[in-house]
């Protein structure tokens, strides 16, 4: 009888960071109702009420070689399969985006665009945007976002069915909450999710996690430190 394959171990974030990751979901899920939460302090502190202002500080940082970024394999906007491991030797930003979102996600995309553009061409990282909405993965939606959000050439979507995407969300501690409701007889799907971006170094290790709302300057600063 063949032996069962080993189960991948997903490292748990520290308790404060777990609360912050869920708080990032609340920011998106409750933002339309006017509930604004901000991640304060050094990036490791609690969530509290206040004004939503962009922070330069990461929510978490790791030393070189401390925490390997979980690998994954998805398809891009052109249907071509790729893996995170294929980017070894290049810095990468991994973010989690709803292609159909029209509130926070486009702003987050612009922050990442600005961070990448601020760096010298030879040291610009790749951006891998993992979809959190399986209903928005059609190429037409992805191409529309590329035009409307004016995405940088380094941007690459990571899409697939829920069976492919959900394990990636889990490995990166991204919560995705889907709700539906009927408006004028039409079923409306709402996706709330953790708004965050990981900076992965050339050796494939996590070096920083930025939770929304974060600044382009803060992301760029971490990337420059890895050059």
N, C-alpha and C positions, 0 to 999 in steps of 0.2 A: 504494500500500500504506500502510495506516495505521501511524503511528509507534507503537512500543511505549510503554506508560505508564511514567513514571519509577519506579524502585524506591525504596521508602521506606528511608531510612538510619536504622538503630537505633544510637544512640550507645552505645559500650561503657563500662561502669563502670570505674573505676580497678582495677588488679589486686587490691589488698587488698580492695576492696569485692566483687569477683567471688568471691574466696575466702570472704568473709563470707556472701554470698548462698547459696553451696553449703553452707556450714556451717549455715545456718538450715534447710536440708533435712535435714542429719544430726541436728539437734536433734529434729525431728519423727520421722524414720525410726528413730532409735535410742533415743528417749526411753523407749519401753515396755520396753526391755531394761536401763534404768537408766543409760545413758550420758548424762551431763549436760554440755553445753558452754555456755559463756557468752561473749558478745561483750563484751570488756573495754576499758578505757581510754577514750579520747575518742569511741569509736564508729568509729574508723578503724584500730584495732589488730587484731592477730591473734586467732584463736580459741584458747582454752586450756581445760584441764580446770578444774573448780571448781564452786562452788555456783551453781545457776541463780537469780540474783536479778535483779529488774526494774531496768532502767537508764533514767534520765531523758534520756540523751544520744542523739541521732540517730546512726544508722550512717553517714549522709552528709548534707551540707547543700549547697545551691546558692544563689547570689545571685539576686536578682530579674532575670528576663529571661535567665538563663544557659542553662537547659535546658528546652525545651518538652516538656510531657507528651504522649506519643504519643496521638493520638485513637483512639477505637474506637467501634463500634456493636454493642450487644448488646440482648437483651430482658430485661425485669425480671420480678419474681415474678408479675405480672399478664399477662405476655405482650406488654406494650407495648414497642416499640423505643425506644431512647434512645441518645444519644452523649455522650461526655465533653464535647464542644464545647457541648452544650446547657446545661452548668453554668457557662459563662463569666459572670463577674460574681459568683461565689460560691466560697468556699473549699471544697475537696473532699478527703476522705480516700479513697484507693483502697487496698483491702486484698484479699487473696487467701485465700479460705476454702473448706473442704470442707463442704458442707451436711450430710454424714453423719458428720463427725468428732465424737468425744465426748471428746477429751482436751484438746489445746491450743486448737483453734479456738473453742470456747465461752468459754474464758478470755480469748482475744484480743478476742472480740466484747464481753465485759464491760468490758475496758479502754477500748475505743473508745466504748462507751456512756457510761462515766464521764467520759471526756474531753469529749464533747459536752455532757453534762448540766452540767458545771462552767462552761460559758460562758453569757453572757447570751443569751436566746432570739433576739435579733435578729442575733447573730453566729455562730450555730451552723452548722457546715459540713454538707454532705451526706456520707454514707458510701456509697461504691459498693463492694460486696463481689463481686468477680469469682470465680465458682465455679472450683475446680480439679478437680472430680469430675463428669464428665458423667453418671455413674450416679445422682447425687443432685440433679438439677435439676428433678425433678417438683414441681409446685406444692405438693403435700401435704407434702413434706419441708421446703420453704422456709417454709411457714406454721407447721409444727411448731417449727422453729427460732425463728421470730418469737415464739411463745408461750413456749417453754422458756427461751430466752435473753433474753427480755424486751427485744427490740430497740427502740431509739429510733425515733421516726417518721422521722427523717432517713435511716434505713438503706434502701438499695435494692440488691437482688440484680442481678447481671449474669450471665445464663446464655445457653447456646446449645449447639450441637454442638461437637465437637472442632475442626472446621474453622473455627469462629468464635472459640473460646476460645484455641486454641494460639498464634495470632499475638499475642494480647494478652499471654499469659504471656511470650512471647519478647521483645516490645517492652519489657516491664518487668523483664526478666532474672529471671523467676521459673521455677525448675526444678520440674518435676512428675515424680515417679517412681512408676509404678504397678506393683505386684506382686500376684500371686494365689497362693493356696495352698489345699489342701483340708483341711478339718477335719471329721472324722466324715462324709466323703462330700459335704460342702457346700463349694463354691468361695467362698472369702473374698477380697474385693478390698481391698487396702490402698493408700492414696494418701499418699505423703510429698511434701512441697512446701515451698518457701521460705515461711516465716512472716514477712511484712513488711507495712508500711503506708506509703504515700507521702502526703505532704501537698502538695496542689496549690493554688496561689494563684488569686485571682480572674481573673488574666490568662491562666491555663492553663499556668503554669510549675511544674515540680517545685521544691520548696523544702526538703524533708527526707525522708529515708527512715529509718523505724524498723524494726529487726530484732528478732525475738523473742529474749529476753523484754524487753519495754519497758513503761514505766509510763504510766498515763493522765496523770499530771502532766506528763511530758515532752512528750507529744503536745499537751496543752492549752497548754503554754507556747509552743510554736512557733506554734500557731494564734492566740494572743493577740498575738504579734509581728506578725502579718499584718493585724490589724484596723486 
